[in-house]
Amino acid sequence: MSASPEAVWAVLADPPSYGHWVVGSKYIRGADDTFPAAGTKLHHTIGVGPLTLDDHTEVLESDPPRRLKLRAKGRPLGTASVVLELEPLDGGTQVTMLEDPDQLWTPLKYLPPVQIATRIRNTESLKRLEELAVAKPKAT
């Protein structure tokens, strides 16, 4: 990404931004005041068209501006572990996003259709994340 790790982290730390950059998220209903500190939650609505689910994403690990580990929930459809790692690279940021079904759904991560769908979804999510990070005003 052409944005700095700090600019990317600023988007990750902004709860309303998840409604834009996370593919499948319809909107954000709220977040704990200290989000994205470990143990905090982001309350979201996910879905397509009129089919929606209300649930939350919990922060499992937070190491600004380098690493964010989340457990995204969309029950009863499942839960996923999402890790975002940010590394400075050539004046920008290399962002690695790893997402896998977890808990009861862990075996699904080995299915090629799940891997392909996740890769397509996350490629678009990372494009949107970069758009927001590049557009975010710098702190003065």
Beta strands, then each sheet from edge to edge (+ up, - down):
strand 1: 25-31
strand 2: 41-48
strand 3: 51-63
strand 4: 67-73
strand 5: 79-89
strand 6: 92-101
sheet 1: 1+ 2- 3+ 4- 5+ 6-
end
